[in-house]
Amino acid sequence: MKQREENQGKQQRTPGIPCPECGFFIEMSIYSLLSQADFKCPGCLLTLSMDREVSRPALELLQKVNTQMDNLEKHKRFDI
Ligand SMILES: [Zn+2]
């Protein structure tokens, strides 16, 4: 497997949400969302806990999107 090229002129946005308390942007990658249960706001140290049951549909959606993005990357590589 070839290593994925990081820079293809594509703009990379950092996924995350603004802190509900202070508005500080908390970075949440898809991987950390899928593997972590809590996030700490670097601004006010508020801990955001993810309710796994409540957020499951959202997490599943994220996982799906993630898989699709992976597939997309693979396709792109094969097309070139
Ligand atoms: Zn905060």
PDB file of the backbone (N, CA, C, O) and the ligand in Angstrom, with CONECT records:
HET     ZN  A 101       1
ATOM      1  N   MET A   1       0.835  -1.212   0.000  1.00  0.00           N
ATOM      2  CA  MET A   1       0.000   0.000   0.000  1.00  0.00           C
ATOM      3  C   MET A   1       0.869   1.261   0.000  1.00  0.00           C
ATOM      4  O   MET A   1       1.804   1.407   0.786  1.00  0.00           O
ATOM      5  N   LYS A   2       0.522   2.142  -0.897  1.00  0.00           N
ATOM      6  CA  LYS A   2       1.249   3.404  -0.938  1.00  0.00           C
ATOM      7  C   LYS A   2       0.762   4.308   0.184  1.00  0.00           C
ATOM      8  O   LYS A   2      -0.385   4.234   0.624  1.00  0.00           O
ATOM      9  N   GLN A   3       1.651   5.142   0.617  1.00  0.00           N
ATOM     10  CA  GLN A   3       1.267   6.060   1.677  1.00  0.00           C
ATOM     11  C   GLN A   3       0.383   7.158   1.100  1.00  0.00           C
ATOM     12  O   GLN A   3       0.614   7.659  -0.001  1.00  0.00           O
ATOM     13  N   ARG A   4      -0.612   7.507   1.859  1.00  0.00           N
ATOM     14  CA  ARG A   4      -1.537   8.527   1.386  1.00  0.00           C
ATOM     15  C   ARG A   4      -0.848   9.906   1.355  1.00  0.00           C
ATOM     16  O   ARG A   4      -0.161  10.302   2.297  1.00  0.00           O
ATOM     17  N   GLU A   5      -1.055  10.597   0.267  1.00  0.00           N
ATOM     18  CA  GLU A   5      -0.452  11.921   0.180  1.00  0.00           C
ATOM     19  C   GLU A   5      -1.277  12.916   0.955  1.00  0.00           C
ATOM     20  O   GLU A   5      -2.496  13.001   0.808  1.00  0.00           O
ATOM     21  N   GLU A   6      -0.577  13.670   1.789  1.00  0.00           N
ATOM     22  CA  GLU A   6      -1.283  14.599   2.675  1.00  0.00           C
ATOM     23  C   GLU A   6      -1.729  15.858   1.959  1.00  0.00           C
ATOM     24  O   GLU A   6      -2.828  16.366   2.178  1.00  0.00           O
ATOM     25  N   ASN A   7      -0.855  16.346   1.103  1.00  0.00           N
ATOM     26  CA  ASN A   7      -1.141  17.653   0.528  1.00  0.00           C
ATOM     27  C   ASN A   7      -1.439  17.579  -0.955  1.00  0.00           C
ATOM     28  O   ASN A   7      -0.544  17.400  -1.782  1.00  0.00           O
ATOM     29  N   GLN A   8      -2.709  17.719  -1.270  1.00  0.00           N
ATOM     30  CA  GLN A   8      -3.087  17.708  -2.672  1.00  0.00           C
ATOM     31  C   GLN A   8      -3.806  19.004  -3.009  1.00  0.00           C
ATOM     32  O   GLN A   8      -4.658  19.040  -3.897  1.00  0.00           O
ATOM     33  N   GLY A   9      -3.462  20.050  -2.305  1.00  0.00           N
ATOM     34  CA  GLY A   9      -4.101  21.333  -2.542  1.00  0.00           C
ATOM     35  C   GLY A   9      -5.506  21.382  -1.987  1.00  0.00           C
ATOM     36  O   GLY A   9      -6.232  22.357  -2.183  1.00  0.00           O
ATOM     37  N   LYS A  10      -5.878  20.345  -1.307  1.00  0.00           N
ATOM     38  CA  LYS A  10      -7.207  20.244  -0.730  1.00  0.00           C
ATOM     39  C   LYS A  10      -7.177  20.929   0.635  1.00  0.00           C
ATOM     40  O   LYS A  10      -6.266  20.717   1.435  1.00  0.00           O
ATOM     41  N   GLN A  11      -8.179  21.743   0.877  1.00  0.00           N
ATOM     42  CA  GLN A  11      -8.182  22.412   2.165  1.00  0.00           C
ATOM     43  C   GLN A  11      -8.714  21.469   3.238  1.00  0.00           C
ATOM     44  O   GLN A  11      -9.740  20.810   3.073  1.00  0.00           O
ATOM     45  N   GLN A  12      -7.990  21.433   4.317  1.00  0.00           N
ATOM     46  CA  GLN A  12      -8.393  20.528   5.376  1.00  0.00           C
ATOM     47  C   GLN A  12      -9.035  21.313   6.508  1.00  0.00           C
ATOM     48  O   GLN A  12      -8.424  22.199   7.106  1.00  0.00           O
ATOM     49  N   ARG A  13     -10.258  20.969   6.778  1.00  0.00           N
ATOM     50  CA  ARG A  13     -10.933  21.645   7.876  1.00  0.00           C
ATOM     51  C   ARG A  13     -10.837  20.798   9.119  1.00  0.00           C
ATOM     52  O   ARG A  13     -10.923  19.571   9.066  1.00  0.00           O
ATOM     53  N   THR A  14     -10.660  21.457  10.220  1.00  0.00           N
ATOM     54  CA  THR A  14     -10.587  20.728  11.474  1.00  0.00           C
ATOM     55  C   THR A  14     -11.993  20.499  11.982  1.00  0.00           C
ATOM     56  O   THR A  14     -12.749  21.450  12.176  1.00  0.00           O
ATOM     57  N   PRO A  15     -12.351  19.243  12.199  1.00  0.00           N
ATOM     58  CA  PRO A  15     -13.674  18.982  12.742  1.00  0.00           C
ATOM     59  C   PRO A  15     -13.719  19.293  14.230  1.00  0.00           C
ATOM     60  O   PRO A  15     -12.730  19.119  14.942  1.00  0.00           O
ATOM     61  N   GLY A  16     -14.847  19.742  14.680  1.00  0.00           N
ATOM     62  CA  GLY A  16     -14.984  20.051  16.087  1.00  0.00           C
ATOM     63  C   GLY A  16     -16.252  20.834  16.333  1.00  0.00           C
ATOM     64  O   GLY A  16     -17.032  21.094  15.417  1.00  0.00           O
ATOM     65  N   ILE A  17     -16.444  21.204  17.581  1.00  0.00           N
ATOM     66  CA  ILE A  17     -17.615  22.002  17.927  1.00  0.00           C
ATOM     67  C   ILE A  17     -17.200  23.133  18.862  1.00  0.00           C
ATOM     68  O   ILE A  17     -16.233  23.001  19.612  1.00  0.00           O
ATOM     69  N   PRO A  18     -17.923  24.231  18.816  1.00  0.00           N
ATOM     70  CA  PRO A  18     -17.647  25.293  19.777  1.00  0.00           C
ATOM     71  C   PRO A  18     -18.145  24.892  21.157  1.00  0.00           C
ATOM     72  O   PRO A  18     -19.199  24.273  21.297  1.00  0.00           O
ATOM     73  N   CYS A  19     -17.373  25.254  22.169  1.00  0.00           N
ATOM     74  CA  CYS A  19     -17.757  24.948  23.541  1.00  0.00           C
ATOM     75  C   CYS A  19     -19.071  25.648  23.877  1.00  0.00           C
ATOM     76  O   CYS A  19     -19.219  26.844  23.624  1.00  0.00           O
ATOM     77  N   PRO A  20     -20.021  24.914  24.444  1.00  0.00           N
ATOM     78  CA  PRO A  20     -21.300  25.532  24.805  1.00  0.00           C
ATOM     79  C   PRO A  20     -21.154  26.543  25.930  1.00  0.00           C
ATOM     80  O   PRO A  20     -22.028  27.385  26.136  1.00  0.00           O
ATOM     81  N   GLU A  21     -20.057  26.457  26.646  1.00  0.00           N
ATOM     82  CA  GLU A  21     -19.846  27.334  27.798  1.00  0.00           C
ATOM     83  C   GLU A  21     -19.145  28.629  27.415  1.00  0.00           C
ATOM     84  O   GLU A  21     -19.618  29.717  27.745  1.00  0.00           O
ATOM     85  N   CYS A  22     -18.010  28.514  26.715  1.00  0.00           N
ATOM     86  CA  CYS A  22     -17.216  29.706  26.424  1.00  0.00           C
ATOM     87  C   CYS A  22     -17.036  29.962  24.939  1.00  0.00           C
ATOM     88  O   CYS A  22     -16.500  31.000  24.550  1.00  0.00           O
ATOM     89  N   GLY A  23     -17.475  29.032  24.107  1.00  0.00           N
ATOM     90  CA  GLY A  23     -17.386  29.251  22.669  1.00  0.00           C
ATOM     91  C   GLY A  23     -16.047  28.886  22.067  1.00  0.00           C
ATOM     92  O   GLY A  23     -15.851  29.038  20.861  1.00  0.00           O
ATOM     93  N   PHE A  24     -15.128  28.411  22.873  1.00  0.00           N
ATOM     94  CA  PHE A  24     -13.821  27.971  22.378  1.00  0.00           C
ATOM     95  C   PHE A  24     -14.026  26.774  21.450  1.00  0.00           C
ATOM     96  O   PHE A  24     -14.809  25.870  21.741  1.00  0.00           O
ATOM     97  N   PHE A  25     -13.309  26.789  20.333  1.00  0.00           N
ATOM     98  CA  PHE A  25     -13.483  25.694  19.384  1.00  0.00           C
ATOM     99  C   PHE A  25     -12.743  24.449  19.861  1.00  0.00           C
ATOM    100  O   PHE A  25     -11.519  24.449  19.989  1.00  0.00           O
ATOM    101  N   ILE A  26     -13.494  23.408  20.118  1.00  0.00           N
ATOM    102  CA  ILE A  26     -12.896  22.168  20.600  1.00  0.00           C
ATOM    103  C   ILE A  26     -12.712  21.223  19.415  1.00  0.00           C
ATOM    104  O   ILE A  26     -13.677  20.847  18.749  1.00  0.00           O
ATOM    105  N   GLU A  27     -11.482  20.855  19.168  1.00  0.00           N
ATOM    106  CA  GLU A  27     -11.201  19.968  18.045  1.00  0.00           C
ATOM    107  C   GLU A  27     -11.657  18.545  18.340  1.00  0.00           C
ATOM    108  O   GLU A  27     -11.348  17.975  19.386  1.00  0.00           O
ATOM    109  N   MET A  28     -12.393  17.996  17.399  1.00  0.00           N
ATOM    110  CA  MET A  28     -12.823  16.604  17.535  1.00  0.00           C
ATOM    111  C   MET A  28     -12.638  15.921  16.201  1.00  0.00           C
ATOM    112  O   MET A  28     -13.393  16.164  15.260  1.00  0.00           O
ATOM    113  N   SER A  29     -11.664  15.093  16.120  1.00  0.00           N
ATOM    114  CA  SER A  29     -11.513  14.344  14.888  1.00  0.00           C
ATOM    115  C   SER A  29     -12.527  13.210  14.897  1.00  0.00           C
ATOM    116  O   SER A  29     -13.038  12.822  15.948  1.00  0.00           O
ATOM    117  N   ILE A  30     -12.805  12.694  13.731  1.00  0.00           N
ATOM    118  CA  ILE A  30     -13.761  11.596  13.655  1.00  0.00           C
ATOM    119  C   ILE A  30     -13.267  10.430  14.493  1.00  0.00           C
ATOM    120  O   ILE A  30     -14.041   9.765  15.181  1.00  0.00           O
ATOM    121  N   TYR A  31     -11.965  10.195  14.421  1.00  0.00           N
ATOM    122  CA  TYR A  31     -11.418   9.069  15.178  1.00  0.00           C
ATOM    123  C   TYR A  31     -11.558   9.275  16.675  1.00  0.00           C
ATOM    124  O   TYR A  31     -11.905   8.344  17.403  1.00  0.00           O
ATOM    125  N   SER A  32     -11.290  10.494  17.141  1.00  0.00           N
ATOM    126  CA  SER A  32     -11.401  10.714  18.579  1.00  0.00           C
ATOM    127  C   SER A  32     -12.868  10.676  19.000  1.00  0.00           C
ATOM    128  O   SER A  32     -13.193  10.243  20.105  1.00  0.00           O
ATOM    129  N   LEU A  33     -13.751  11.135  18.109  1.00  0.00           N
ATOM    130  CA  LEU A  33     -15.175  11.062  18.415  1.00  0.00           C
ATOM    131  C   LEU A  33     -15.618   9.617  18.594  1.00  0.00           C
ATOM    132  O   LEU A  33     -16.445   9.302  19.449  1.00  0.00           O
ATOM    133  N   LEU A  34     -15.050   8.753  17.771  1.00  0.00           N
ATOM    134  CA  LEU A  34     -15.454   7.357  17.822  1.00  0.00           C
ATOM    135  C   LEU A  34     -14.828   6.621  18.990  1.00  0.00           C
ATOM    136  O   LEU A  34     -15.360   5.610  19.449  1.00  0.00           O
ATOM    137  N   SER A  35     -13.703   7.121  19.470  1.00  0.00           N
ATOM    138  CA  SER A  35     -13.004   6.356  20.496  1.00  0.00           C
ATOM    139  C   SER A  35     -13.065   6.998  21.874  1.00  0.00           C
ATOM    140  O   SER A  35     -12.844   6.325  22.882  1.00  0.00           O
ATOM    141  N   GLN A  36     -13.364   8.300  21.929  1.00  0.00           N
ATOM    142  CA  GLN A  36     -13.355   8.959  23.232  1.00  0.00           C
ATOM    143  C   GLN A  36     -14.768   9.184  23.728  1.00  0.00           C
ATOM    144  O   GLN A  36     -15.699   9.340  22.939  1.00  0.00           O
ATOM    145  N   ALA A  37     -14.917   9.198  25.032  1.00  0.00           N
ATOM    146  CA  ALA A  37     -16.230   9.459  25.605  1.00  0.00           C
ATOM    147  C   ALA A  37     -16.352  10.899  26.073  1.00  0.00           C
ATOM    148  O   ALA A  37     -17.453  11.449  26.088  1.00  0.00           O
ATOM    149  N   ASP A  38     -15.251  11.513  26.452  1.00  0.00           N
ATOM    150  CA  ASP A  38     -15.312  12.905  26.891  1.00  0.00           C
ATOM    151  C   ASP A  38     -14.298  13.765  26.160  1.00  0.00           C
ATOM    152  O   ASP A  38     -13.255  13.309  25.692  1.00  0.00           O
ATOM    153  N   PHE A  39     -14.664  15.029  26.091  1.00  0.00           N
ATOM    154  CA  PHE A  39     -13.754  16.022  25.535  1.00  0.00           C
ATOM    155  C   PHE A  39     -13.636  17.148  26.536  1.00  0.00           C
ATOM    156  O   PHE A  39     -14.617  17.538  27.169  1.00  0.00           O
ATOM    157  N   LYS A  40     -12.447  17.660  26.675  1.00  0.00           N
ATOM    158  CA  LYS A  40     -12.269  18.772  27.598  1.00  0.00           C
ATOM    159  C   LYS A  40     -12.038  20.045  26.803  1.00  0.00           C
ATOM    160  O   LYS A  40     -11.229  20.079  25.876  1.00  0.00           O
ATOM    161  N   CYS A  41     -12.762  21.091  27.182  1.00  0.00           N
ATOM    162  CA  CYS A  41     -12.589  22.376  26.522  1.00  0.00           C
ATOM    163  C   CYS A  41     -11.282  22.995  26.982  1.00  0.00           C
ATOM    164  O   CYS A  41     -11.068  23.174  28.181  1.00  0.00           O
ATOM    165  N   PRO A  42     -10.393  23.327  26.027  1.00  0.00           N
ATOM    166  CA  PRO A  42      -9.122  23.939  26.423  1.00  0.00           C
ATOM    167  C   PRO A  42      -9.311  25.350  26.964  1.00  0.00           C
ATOM    168  O   PRO A  42      -8.425  25.887  27.629  1.00  0.00           O
ATOM    169  N   GLY A  43     -10.457  25.949  26.682  1.00  0.00           N
ATOM    170  CA  GLY A  43     -10.704  27.316  27.117  1.00  0.00           C
ATOM    171  C   GLY A  43     -11.148  27.412  28.560  1.00  0.00           C
ATOM    172  O   GLY A  43     -10.581  28.182  29.335  1.00  0.00           O
ATOM    173  N   CYS A  44     -12.160  26.636  28.934  1.00  0.00           N
ATOM    174  CA  CYS A  44     -12.704  26.768  30.289  1.00  0.00           C
ATOM    175  C   CYS A  44     -12.642  25.454  31.062  1.00  0.00           C
ATOM    176  O   CYS A  44     -13.123  25.367  32.192  1.00  0.00           O
ATOM    177  N   LEU A  45     -12.045  24.430  30.446  1.00  0.00           N
ATOM    178  CA  LEU A  45     -11.862  23.115  31.070  1.00  0.00           C
ATOM    179  C   LEU A  45     -13.169  22.387  31.373  1.00  0.00           C
ATOM    180  O   LEU A  45     -13.214  21.462  32.184  1.00  0.00           O
ATOM    181  N   LEU A  46     -14.214  22.825  30.711  1.00  0.00           N
ATOM    182  CA  LEU A  46     -15.481  22.115  30.840  1.00  0.00           C
ATOM    183  C   LEU A  46     -15.339  20.745  30.184  1.00  0.00           C
ATOM    184  O   LEU A  46     -14.767  20.625  29.100  1.00  0.00           O
ATOM    185  N   THR A  47     -15.855  19.729  30.836  1.00  0.00           N
ATOM    186  CA  THR A  47     -15.791  18.407  30.237  1.00  0.00           C
ATOM    187  C   THR A  47     -17.109  18.090  29.553  1.00  0.00           C
ATOM    188  O   THR A  47     -18.177  18.121  30.163  1.00  0.00           O
ATOM    189  N   LEU A  48     -17.001  17.789  28.289  1.00  0.00           N
ATOM    190  CA  LEU A  48     -18.199  17.401  27.549  1.00  0.00           C
ATOM    191  C   LEU A  48     -18.238  15.884  27.483  1.00  0.00           C
ATOM    192  O   LEU A  48     -17.316  15.250  26.971  1.00  0.00           O
ATOM    193  N   SER A  49     -19.298  15.315  27.998  1.00  0.00           N
ATOM    194  CA  SER A  49     -19.411  13.870  27.940  1.00  0.00           C
ATOM    195  C   SER A  49     -20.366  13.496  26.825  1.00  0.00           C
ATOM    196  O   SER A  49     -21.414  14.111  26.632  1.00  0.00           O
ATOM    197  N   MET A  50     -19.973  12.484  26.112  1.00  0.00           N
ATOM    198  CA  MET A  50     -20.830  12.005  25.051  1.00  0.00           C
ATOM    199  C   MET A  50     -21.689  10.886  25.609  1.00  0.00           C
ATOM    200  O   MET A  50     -21.189   9.908  26.164  1.00  0.00           O
ATOM    201  N   ASP A  51     -22.978  11.053  25.449  1.00  0.00           N
ATOM    202  CA  ASP A  51     -23.859   9.966  25.833  1.00  0.00           C
ATOM    203  C   ASP A  51     -23.916   9.002  24.655  1.00  0.00           C
ATOM    204  O   ASP A  51     -24.515   9.287  23.618  1.00  0.00           O
ATOM    205  N   ARG A  52     -23.289   7.879  24.844  1.00  0.00           N
ATOM    206  CA  ARG A  52     -23.140   6.925  23.744  1.00  0.00           C
ATOM    207  C   ARG A  52     -24.482   6.524  23.135  1.00  0.00           C
ATOM    208  O   ARG A  52     -24.619   6.427  21.916  1.00  0.00           O
ATOM    209  N   GLU A  53     -25.453   6.297  23.985  1.00  0.00           N
ATOM    210  CA  GLU A  53     -26.748   5.848  23.468  1.00  0.00           C
ATOM    211  C   GLU A  53     -27.420   6.949  22.667  1.00  0.00           C
ATOM    212  O   GLU A  53     -27.943   6.713  21.578  1.00  0.00           O
ATOM    213  N   VAL A  54     -27.398   8.150  23.218  1.00  0.00           N
ATOM    214  CA  VAL A  54     -28.059   9.266  22.555  1.00  0.00           C
ATOM    215  C   VAL A  54     -27.359   9.621  21.255  1.00  0.00           C
ATOM    216  O   VAL A  54     -28.000   9.910  20.245  1.00  0.00           O
ATOM    217  N   SER A  55     -26.024   9.594  21.298  1.00  0.00           N
ATOM    218  CA  SER A  55     -25.307  10.050  20.111  1.00  0.00           C
ATOM    219  C   SER A  55     -24.965   8.920  19.156  1.00  0.00           C
ATOM    220  O   SER A  55     -24.204   9.114  18.208  1.00  0.00           O
ATOM    221  N   ARG A  56     -25.516   7.755  19.399  1.00  0.00           N
ATOM    222  CA  ARG A  56     -25.173   6.641  18.538  1.00  0.00           C
ATOM    223  C   ARG A  56     -25.531   6.854  17.068  1.00  0.00           C
ATOM    224  O   ARG A  56     -24.719   6.562  16.190  1.00  0.00           O
ATOM    225  N   PRO A  57     -26.726   7.354  16.788  1.00  0.00           N
ATOM    226  CA  PRO A  57     -27.020   7.575  15.365  1.00  0.00           C
ATOM    227  C   PRO A  57     -26.024   8.528  14.723  1.00  0.00           C
ATOM    228  O   PRO A  57     -25.615   8.335  13.578  1.00  0.00           O
ATOM    229  N   ALA A  58     -25.641   9.546  15.460  1.00  0.00           N
ATOM    230  CA  ALA A  58     -24.681  10.511  14.936  1.00  0.00           C
ATOM    231  C   ALA A  58     -23.322   9.854  14.735  1.00  0.00           C
ATOM    232  O   ALA A  58     -22.645  10.095  13.735  1.00  0.00           O
ATOM    233  N   LEU A  59     -22.936   9.034  15.683  1.00  0.00           N
ATOM    234  CA  LEU A  59     -21.646   8.361  15.582  1.00  0.00           C
ATOM    235  C   LEU A  59     -21.629   7.384  14.421  1.00  0.00           C
ATOM    236  O   LEU A  59     -20.631   7.255  13.713  1.00  0.00           O
ATOM    237  N   GLU A  60     -22.749   6.699  14.236  1.00  0.00           N
ATOM    238  CA  GLU A  60     -22.815   5.758  13.126  1.00  0.00           C
ATOM    239  C   GLU A  60     -22.728   6.492  11.799  1.00  0.00           C
ATOM    240  O   GLU A  60     -22.092   6.028  10.853  1.00  0.00           O
ATOM    241  N   LEU A  61     -23.376   7.641  11.749  1.00  0.00           N
ATOM    242  CA  LEU A  61     -23.325   8.456  10.546  1.00  0.00           C
ATOM    243  C   LEU A  61     -21.891   8.886  10.272  1.00  0.00           C
ATOM    244  O   LEU A  61     -21.410   8.823   9.141  1.00  0.00           O
ATOM    245  N   LEU A  62     -21.218   9.325  11.332  1.00  0.00           N
ATOM    246  CA  LEU A  62     -19.830   9.754  11.197  1.00  0.00           C
ATOM    247  C   LEU A  62     -18.970   8.619  10.676  1.00  0.00           C
ATOM    248  O   LEU A  62     -18.109   8.805   9.816  1.00  0.00           O
ATOM    249  N   GLN A  63     -19.224   7.447  11.218  1.00  0.00           N
ATOM    250  CA  GLN A  63     -18.440   6.288  10.826  1.00  0.00           C
ATOM    251  C   GLN A  63     -18.664   5.986   9.342  1.00  0.00           C
ATOM    252  O   GLN A  63     -17.738   5.632   8.612  1.00  0.00           O
ATOM    253  N   LYS A  64     -19.919   6.136   8.924  1.00  0.00           N
ATOM    254  CA  LYS A  64     -20.256   5.894   7.529  1.00  0.00           C
ATOM    255  C   LYS A  64     -19.539   6.898   6.637  1.00  0.00           C
ATOM    256  O   LYS A  64     -18.943   6.540   5.621  1.00  0.00           O
ATOM    257  N   VAL A  65     -19.609   8.154   7.037  1.00  0.00           N
ATOM    258  CA  VAL A  65     -18.954   9.210   6.265  1.00  0.00           C
ATOM    259  C   VAL A  65     -17.459   8.923   6.180  1.00  0.00           C
ATOM    260  O   VAL A  65     -16.832   9.080   5.132  1.00  0.00           O
ATOM    261  N   ASN A  66     -16.919   8.506   7.294  1.00  0.00           N
ATOM    262  CA  ASN A  66     -15.494   8.209   7.357  1.00  0.00           C
ATOM    263  C   ASN A  66     -15.129   7.089   6.386  1.00  0.00           C
ATOM    264  O   ASN A  66     -14.129   7.175   5.673  1.00  0.00           O
ATOM    265  N   THR A  67     -15.947   6.040   6.367  1.00  0.00           N
ATOM    266  CA  THR A  67     -15.706   4.928   5.460  1.00  0.00           C
ATOM    267  C   THR A  67     -15.803   5.388   4.017  1.00  0.00           C
ATOM    268  O   THR A  67     -15.003   4.993   3.168  1.00  0.00           O
ATOM    269  N   GLN A  68     -16.796   6.229   3.750  1.00  0.00           N
ATOM    270  CA  GLN A  68     -16.961   6.712   2.387  1.00  0.00           C
ATOM    271  C   GLN A  68     -15.787   7.570   1.963  1.00  0.00           C
ATOM    272  O   GLN A  68     -15.343   7.501   0.817  1.00  0.00           O
ATOM    273  N   MET A  69     -15.287   8.372   2.876  1.00  0.00           N
ATOM    274  CA  MET A  69     -14.136   9.204   2.542  1.00  0.00           C
ATOM    275  C   MET A  69     -12.937   8.330   2.235  1.00  0.00           C
ATOM    276  O   MET A  69     -12.162   8.627   1.326  1.00  0.00           O
ATOM    277  N   ASP A  70     -12.784   7.262   2.985  1.00  0.00           N
ATOM    278  CA  ASP A  70     -11.689   6.335   2.731  1.00  0.00           C
ATOM    279  C   ASP A  70     -11.823   5.719   1.349  1.00  0.00           C
ATOM    280  O   ASP A  70     -10.849   5.614   0.603  1.00  0.00           O
ATOM    281  N   ASN A  71     -13.041   5.314   1.020  1.00  0.00           N
ATOM    282  CA  ASN A  71     -13.276   4.725  -0.288  1.00  0.00           C
ATOM    283  C   ASN A  71     -12.964   5.716  -1.388  1.00  0.00           C
ATOM    284  O   ASN A  71     -12.368   5.374  -2.410  1.00  0.00           O
ATOM    285  N   LEU A  72     -13.376   6.942  -1.161  1.00  0.00           N
ATOM    286  CA  LEU A  72     -13.140   8.000  -2.128  1.00  0.00           C
ATOM    287  C   LEU A  72     -11.647   8.156  -2.376  1.00  0.00           C
ATOM    288  O   LEU A  72     -11.199   8.272  -3.516  1.00  0.00           O
ATOM    289  N   GLU A  73     -10.893   8.156  -1.297  1.00  0.00           N
ATOM    290  CA  GLU A  73      -9.444   8.298  -1.420  1.00  0.00           C
ATOM    291  C   GLU A  73      -8.878   7.158  -2.244  1.00  0.00           C
ATOM    292  O   GLU A  73      -8.011   7.362  -3.093  1.00  0.00           O
ATOM    293  N   LYS A  74      -9.366   5.971  -1.990  1.00  0.00           N
ATOM    294  CA  LYS A  74      -8.864   4.794  -2.711  1.00  0.00           C
ATOM    295  C   LYS A  74      -9.169   4.917  -4.193  1.00  0.00           C
ATOM    296  O   LYS A  74      -8.321   4.654  -5.046  1.00  0.00           O
ATOM    297  N   HIS A  75     -10.415   5.327  -4.485  1.00  0.00           N
ATOM    298  CA  HIS A  75     -10.809   5.475  -5.877  1.00  0.00           C
ATOM    299  C   HIS A  75      -9.926   6.465  -6.589  1.00  0.00           C
ATOM    300  O   HIS A  75      -9.462   6.237  -7.707  1.00  0.00           O
ATOM    301  N   LYS A  76      -9.703   7.587  -5.898  1.00  0.00           N
ATOM    302  CA  LYS A  76      -8.894   8.627  -6.499  1.00  0.00           C
ATOM    303  C   LYS A  76      -7.523   8.079  -6.854  1.00  0.00           C
ATOM    304  O   LYS A  76      -6.968   8.359  -7.917  1.00  0.00           O
ATOM    305  N   ARG A  77      -6.999   7.292  -5.934  1.00  0.00           N
ATOM    306  CA  ARG A  77      -5.651   6.790  -6.142  1.00  0.00           C
ATOM    307  C   ARG A  77      -5.619   5.842  -7.351  1.00  0.00           C
ATOM    308  O   ARG A  77      -4.670   5.846  -8.135  1.00  0.00           O
ATOM    309  N   PHE A  78      -6.667   5.041  -7.480  1.00  0.00           N
ATOM    310  CA  PHE A  78      -6.690   4.093  -8.583  1.00  0.00           C
ATOM    311  C   PHE A  78      -6.891   4.779  -9.930  1.00  0.00           C
ATOM    312  O   PHE A  78      -6.404   4.316 -10.961  1.00  0.00           O
ATOM    313  N   ASP A  79      -7.622   5.895  -9.896  1.00  0.00           N
ATOM    314  CA  ASP A  79      -7.905   6.593 -11.146  1.00  0.00           C
ATOM    315  C   ASP A  79      -6.676   7.249 -11.751  1.00  0.00           C
ATOM    316  O   ASP A  79      -6.544   7.359 -12.970  1.00  0.00           O
ATOM    317  N   ILE A  80      -5.792   7.678 -10.885  1.00  0.00           N
ATOM    318  CA  ILE A  80      -4.631   8.420 -11.368  1.00  0.00           C
ATOM    319  C   ILE A  80      -3.654   7.487 -12.099  1.00  0.00           C
ATOM    320  O   ILE A  80      -2.613   7.935 -12.578  1.00  0.00           O
TER     321      ILE A  80
HETATM  322 ZN    ZN A 101     -15.176  26.214  27.173  1.00  0.00          ZN2+
END
